[in-house]
Amino acid sequence: MKRVGHLFEQVASFDSLHRAAQRTIKGHKSLPTYANFAFDMETHVLALERELLDGTYHPRPYRTFSITDPKPRTISAADLRDRVVHHAVCEALEPIFERLAIFDSYACRKGKGTHKALVRVRHYCQKYPYFMKLDIRHFFETVDHGVLKAQVRKVVKDQKLLWLVDIFIDHGAPGSQVGKGLPIGNLTSQHFANFQLSFLDHFIKDKLGVKAYVRYMDDELLFADSKQQLFAWLKEIESFVLTDLKLELKSERTVVAPIEQGVPFLGFRVWPSITRLSAKTRKRFISGVRRLEMEFDQNIIDERTLVRSMASRVGHVMHANTRSFRRSVFYTD
């Protein structure tokens, strides 16, 4: 595995940080905090460049809040200036992490995403009679810092960049266990987490020889000609996850079943010839649409926000066969 050096100067350069700043504020310039940052962007970028180069940079505390959609989670939002550095780091690391990625990994990668993952799942549903669904228990909250740092060092040898990577890994969310966890909501967390599970991908594909495998972050699907084969793989995967990654599979959520009952994945259920929304996703879509309509009626959001948010929600459910369902939601008398 080739290790890459001479990256820190790229990350800490004015040009890199300026590009990162532009990506960070894109689409948010109407908000006061972002507008103020944009107004004096060069000054902020120069200050970040100076702190990074002289080794005095340290991230500010997170702003935490809770969300319930799609499930209850605590989000740790980095300070705006720190998000700029996150973008710069990810710009440098993304092509390195990409070299380790397998074809059928679909999260946090350009040209991938939910839709292509579902298409691939349907493809495998047409070829195999059985599937196994795996999930990692509290994945983001339990990522082992020592394991992750060692993995990054297998592909990066630039000591200054490793210093910065370690800062972000160690900068845990409030209340997190020392040496464990990645804050949900950070760009770096998403890329680090997906990179870590690339090692699981290669164990499954290269060591176990699994031909039909799809992963979207910590949701994994394996396909086979028999349940016996899937259960044999399960034992090997449980051992690897626990021993090598210091994580744990959520055994009560493991599913081994025939394709004919439908494959649950990312809020959808997939069969060889059709993809449908899960009941939970249907309910969440309806409540989300009604909430947006109410906020627009009460002048909480403007028409542009309404249209953009509706388009995002509709675009997501269009990954499934939902024409009749969408008509029932939007055309009610």
Sequence and secondary structure as in RCSB ss.txt:
>XXXX:A:sequence
MKRVGHLFEQVASFDSLHRAAQRTIKGHKSLPTYANFAFDMETHVLALERELLDGTYHPRPYRTFSITDPKPRTI
SAADLRDRVVHHAVCEALEPIFERLAIFDSYACRKGKGTHKALVRVRHYCQKYPYFMKLDIRHFFETVDHGVLKA
QVRKVVKDQKLLWLVDIFIDHGAPGSQVGKGLPIGNLTSQHFANFQLSFLDHFIKDKLGVKAYVRYMDDELLFAD
SKQQLFAWLKEIESFVLTDLKLELKSERTVVAPIEQGVPFLGFRVWPSITRLSAKTRKRFISGVRRLEMEFDQNI
IDERTLVRSMASRVGHVMHANTRSFRRSVFYTD
>XXXX:A:secstr
   B   HHHHTSHHHHHHHHHHHHTT TTSHHHHHHHHTHHHHHHHHHHHHHHT       EEEEE SSS EEE
EE  HHHHHHHHHHHHHHHHHHHHH  TTB SS TT SHHHHHHHHHHHHTT SEEEEEEBTTHHHH BHHHHHH
HHHTTB  HHHHHHHHHHHH   TT  TTB   TT HHHHHHHHHHHHHHHHIIIIIS  SSEEEETTEEEEEES
 HHHHHHHHHHHHHHHHHTS   B GGG EEEEGGG EEETTEEE SS EEE HHHHHHHHHHHHHHHHHHHTTS
S HHHHHHHHHHHHHHHTTSS HHHHHHHHS  
